[in-house]
Amino acid sequence: MIIAFAVLMPCLVLLIEVLAAALRGYRSEVLLSPAEPRPRLDVLIPAHNEAIVIAQALQSVKPQLCPGDRMIVVADNCQDDTANVARQHGATVIERDDLQHRGKGYALDLAWRQYRDTIAPYVLVVDADCTMSSHAISYLIRDAREYGCPIQADYRLTDSDPSDASGGLGYMAMFMKNYVRPLGLTNLGLPCLLTGSGMMIPAEQLGRVSLANGNTADDMQLACDLAHVGPGPRFCPQAVVTSPLPPDRASKQVQRRRWIHGHVYTICREVPRLGWRGLRRGDLRLWALALELAVPPLSVLVASWCGAMLLATGIWGGYGAVGPLAVLTAAGVALALSVAVAWWRFARREVHWSVWGGLPWHVMSTVVVAAAALVRRQGWVTTRRHGGIGPGGKLEREAGSGREGAVAAETTVQ
């Protein structure tokens, strides 16, 4: 019964989030007036071997900046021309070389330490392979000022072929994680997790947490750390940030394995901490964030339900116990309803119904990926690009003696 209820809980949490998103949608709100002054902003962009794509990211950010704003690029263990490309597009550049401390968190920590004394009131973290929609920064600043908490943009991961079974199911899973679930939590007035890019954070709150960590789910870790010291993050669906998924299957598998490992690690570390602190403070928001974090990746949840259902069926056949089978049947209904409502309400135009035929194979492949993620230590690996340096680059070698260097050229938007 314990296993059955352990599977039921995340299925019910998922259903509540999806229904809250589907029934309310989101309200469209006015932007800041172009004539209305806003606080100064620093945009932090960690980049590892992103020379091919970083120009597009900077071009989407720069037109949205105001005088005094800065784009700060951390060229982290780069083997390509990332730093020079960033400088050519008006960014302040820090070059970092430290193979012993690898990961996005360490890159952000270096930028924070470098500019702590002159940091802007608000800090926006954007990945180097992302593009921001028009007015996205205005939406994020508006919400950060209104609610006084970190704000997460709608981070869309696009697949080259969402009609393909694997691509479509992967897109659907990420869409539920990055859009549907945060929207539902925001509609309920509860905090959500950060999703990795398009994160607007008040500098005062960012300065109260430690950024220097190699957690492969650094976004989830940062959301939990911020919730411990202040209001948890809130979702802003009007601000859209897009990034392509890896173009080849091997890179997708590497990325999935890294995400699953990081998520499971963060669940084990943070769910008890959030729950205990929420109990001591009587803080419903911390409990809600703990429950949200406890929902594993969708394919892992489906695989867990299938395994538990097989076990419960065996127990029913051998001992006649129907309790676990009944609980897991309810969990299966909640899970199926969650996915069906999310797909029909938000994604049926992008994801064709035929891709669901590939679900069994997708779940089986996830079991293999999850097993590999749990038995092998994962590190920060850059996503493979067409024609660029991908897996196999400097960050994927064994860590040796390294040094951390910082070279910065000040540039502000005039």
N, C-alpha and C positions, 0 to 999 in steps of 0.2 A: 504493500500500500504506500510505503514511503516513496518508492520510485514513481508510482502512478501519480501521486500528488506533486512530486517534483517536476513531472512533465506537464501536469495540468496547469500549474501556476503560471509559467511563461506563456502558455497558450491563451489563458484568460487575460493576462496583461496585454498581449498583442491584440486580442479582439477588442478590448476597451479602447485602446489607442486608435485602432482603425475606424471603429464606429464614431469616435469623437471627431476624427478628421473628416469622415465621409458625410456626416450629418450636418456639420457646421461649415465646412470649407474654411475660407478665410475672408476677412473683411478687407476691402481695398481702402487704403488711407492716403491722404494727401502727402506729398513730399514737402520737404523744407522749401520755402521760397528761395529762388536763386539769389535774391537780394539779402536774405537773412544770413548774418554771419554765423559760422559754426566753429567749434573748437578745432585747434590744430590736430593733425593726424599724421602718424607714422605708419607706413605700410612695410611690414617685414616679409621678405620673400626668401625662404631657404631654398637653395638650389644645388643639386649635385649632377654635374654633366648634363646641363639643360640648355646648351648653346643653341640647339635647333629650335626650341620652343619658347624660350624665355622672352624673346622680343615681342611675340604676340601677347603674352601676359602683361608686359609693361605697357604696351600700346593700349590695352583695354583699361588699365588703371590710370595712366597719366592724365587723360582728358577730364577725369572726375576729381582731380586734386585741386586744391585752392592754394594761393600764395602762402608759403611757410610750411606746407606739407612736404614730407620726404618719402621717397621709395628707397628702402634699405635692403640690398640683396646680400645674403651670406653665401658666397661661393664656397661650398663645403667639400673639401677633398676633391676638387675638380681636376680632371685630366684634359679638359677641352677648353674652349674659348668663352665659357660662360661669363667670366668676370668682365672681359673686354666688351662683349655684346651688351651687358647690363650698363656699363659706363656710357656706351654710345647712345643709349636710350634715356640718359639723364638720371640714373640711379646712383646712390651712394653704395659703394661696394666694400664688403669685408671679405677677405680671403682667409679661409681657415684650413689648417692642415694638421689633423690629429686623428690617427687611425686607431688609437686606443679608446677613444670616446666617440662612437659613431652613432649618428641618428639625428633626426630633425630637432629633437629637444635640445641637444647640445648646440646646434647651430643657432637656435633662437636664444638660448642662454648667453651665447657670446655677443649677439646683437644687443641684448638687454644690458649686459655689463658694460659694453662699449659706449652706449648712449643713455645710460640710466640718468645722468644729471641733466640731460637736455631732451628727454623723451617727451613726446606730445601727450596730451590728456587721454587720447584714445589710440589704440594700436590695432591695426588690421593685419591678420596673418593670412597670406595667400600663397598657395603652392606655385612653383615656377611653370608648371604645365597647364595652368588654368587661365580662363578668360572670364572677365566679369561683365555682366549685362549693364546696359546703360542705366545710370542713376542708382546702381546697386549700393555704392558707398553712401549716398544720401539716405537711402532707406535704413542702412545699418546704423549710421550715426544718429538718425532720428530715434530709432528704438533704443539704442544704448543710452541716449540722454533721457528719454521718457521713463524707462524702467530701471535705469541704474544698474544694469547687469550685463554680462557678456551676451552677445547676439550672434547666432549662427545663421549664415545664409543658406539658401537652397542649393546644396552642392550636388550637381548632376554629373554622374559618370556615364558617358555615352559609349555605346558599342558600335563597331563598324557594321554589324549585321544583327540587329535585334530580332530579326525574323528567324534566325538560326536557333535551334532548341537551346543549346548551351548559352549562346549570347543573350537570348531573350530571357531565359530564366535567371541568369546572372544579373541582367539589367533590372528585372523585376525585384529581385532580392535587395539590391542596393537602393532602388527607388523607395521601397518600403522603409528601409533603414534610414535613409537620408532625407526623405520628404514626408511620407505618410505618418510615420510614428512621431517625429518631432512636431508635426502640425497638430496631431491629436493631443499631445501633451500640452502644447501651448493653448489650445482651445479649452483644456481643462484647468488652465492656470497653473500648470506644473512645469518644473524645469526639464530640459532635454539634454542629451549628450551633444558634445561637439563632434563634428564629422570630418575635420581635417583641413579644410580650406574655406576661406570666407568667414573667418572668426574675428569679430569686432569685440575687443576687450578693453574696458577702462584700465588705464595704466596703473591707477592706485590699487586695483585688485590684482593685476598681473604681477606687481611687485611683491605681493604677499605669498606667492607660490614658487616652488622650485621648478625651473624649466629643464634643468640638466638631467635628463634620463634617457636611456636607450630603449624604452618600452616601444614595441612595434605598433601598439595601439596608443600612441602618444596623445591623440586627440581625446580619447576616452579618459585617459589618466588626467589630462589637463582639466577636463570638465569636472571630474571628481574633486580634484584639488581646489578648484575655484569654488565649488559648492561647500567645501569645508570651511572656507574663510569668508564667504559672502553669498549673495543670491546666486542660484544656479543659472546656467545659460537659458536663453529664450530663443525661439525660432522666428526667423523673418522670411516668409515665403516669397515676398516681392523681390528680394535681392537674389539673383541667380548667378552661380559660379559653375562653369562647365569644365570638364576635363575628360580626355579620351581614355578608355580602358586600354590595356596593352593590346597590340595588334595581333599577337600570335598566342596559341594555346599554352605553350610552355611558360611564357611570362605571366599569363593569367593564373596558372597553377601556382607559380611562385608567390604571386601577390595574394591569392586566396589563402595559401598556407600561412603566410606571414600575418594576415588579418585574423585568421582563426586562432593562431597561437597567441597573438596579442590580446584578443578579446577574452579568451579563456583565462589567461594569466591575470588580466585586470578584474574579471569576475571573482576569481579566488581571493585576490588581494583587497578589492575595494567594496564588494557587497557587504561583507561583515562589518567593515569600518563605517560605511554609510548607515547601515542599519543600527549599529550600536550608538553612534553619535546622534542619529535621529531619535532614538529612544530616550537618550539622556536629555536632549534638548526639547523633546516633544515637538519635533520639527517634521511635519508631514512631507515637506519638499525633499528632505534627505531620504525618507522612506520611499517616496515615489521614484527618485533617481536610482536608488538601489534596485527596485523592482524592474525599472527600465534596463539597467545594466545587466540584470540577471537573465534577460531574454537573449539566448545565443543566436548566432547567425541563422537565418531562416532554414537553409539546407541542413544545418546541424540539428535544428529543432525537429525537422521532419524525420531525419534519420534516427534521432533519439526516440521519437514517438513510435516509429516502426519497430525498433528493437524492443522497446518496452511492451508493445502490443503483442509481439511474438512470445515474450516471456509470460505475459498475463494469460494468453491463450493456453500456453502449456500448463500453467498453474490451474486454470479452470478445468482443463481436460483431466489433469492428474488428481486434483484434490476437490474439485467442484466449487472453488472459491470464485464468486462472481464480482466481488467488490473491486479489485484492481481492473478487471475488464470493463466494468461500468464507468469507472473514473476515466480510464484511457479512451473510452468511446466518447465521453463528453469532451475530453481534450482534443480528440480528432475532429469533432464537429466544430469546436471553437477555432482550431487551426485552419480547417478548410474554409470556414466562413470568413475568417480574416483575410485570407489570400484572395478569395473570390470577390469580396466587397472592394478590396483595395484595387484589384485589377479592373473590375467593371467601372468603378467610380473615377479612377485616375489614369489608368494605363492601357485600356483596351485598344486605343488607336495606335500606340507604339508597339505593343506586344501582341502578336496574333495568337488567337486561341489555340492554334495547332501546336505551339511550342510546348504546351503542357503534356503532350505525349512523350516528351523526352525527360519528364520529371524523374522516373525511376533510375535512369542512367545517371542523371545529374546528382541524385542523392547518393548513389553508390560511389561515384567519383569523389564526392565530398567526404565520405567515410575514409577513403584512402588518403585524401589530402589532410583531413583532420588528424588521422593517426600519425602521419608524417610530421605534422606541426607539433604534436604533443610529445613526440619522442626525440625531436631534433631541436636544438637551440636555434632560434630565428634571429636574424640581424636585419638592419636597415639596408635595403637593396633598392637601387634606383630602377624605375620602370624602363623597359626597353623601348626605344624609339626607332622609327624608320630611319635608317642611315646613321644612327647615333650610337654612343657608347651605352651599352645596356648591361645586363647581368654578366659578371666576369670582370667588371671594372674595379677600380681601386678599393671601393668600400667592401667588396665581397671577399677580399683576401683575408688571411688570418691577421689579426691585429698584431702589429709589431711595435717597436718603439716609435713613438710619434711626437710631434710637437704641435702646439697650437699657435698659429700666427695670425695677426690681424693687421690688414692694411686697408685704410679707409680713405676715400676721397669725398669730402663733403659736397653734397648737391641738394639744393632745395628748389622747389617749384616757385618760379617768379611770376 
